[in-house]
């Protein structure tokens, strides 16, 4: 663990999760000392609530202990690109919860800058931060900043919930309506 805390060249770490108590302590430590480190937990439990707690505690991914090498490599790639990796059933349930959750009560829809709209369109299309940055000819950290602002403006907890919110509230089509006036 000390090596991971000291080695600032690491972007992603795989963490075996045998003991739950220790797992959450380690995630808290990584979050405090290496907030940019993306941690993927490999665990025994496939319980939705447990996986949601692990992601909520700061992990950017969760894999079953039986994951194949291909799954692990794919999870690392997805997490490096700024997304979250979890079993399909978990992501599906998170999406259902995000679309069923009451949206922040806005008398007016949130206002977006032209650049935020461009980022939002690409994000909803499923593009990673890296792909968005390349497409818009901006830095990846700038994309992350825009995504953070979008999350705050709509009150979404994550990229998936943001995409669902944008689609269910037709936030992309609002631009065409406001430009017609």
Secondary structure by P-SEA (a helix, b strand, c coil): cccccccccccbbbbbcccaaaaaaaaaaaaaccccbbbbbbcccccaaaaaaaaaacccccccccccaaaaaaaaaaaaaccccccaaaaaaaaaaaaacccccccccccccaaaaaaaaaaaacccaaaaaaaacccaaaaaaaaaaaaaaaccccaaaaaaaaaaacccaaaaaaaac
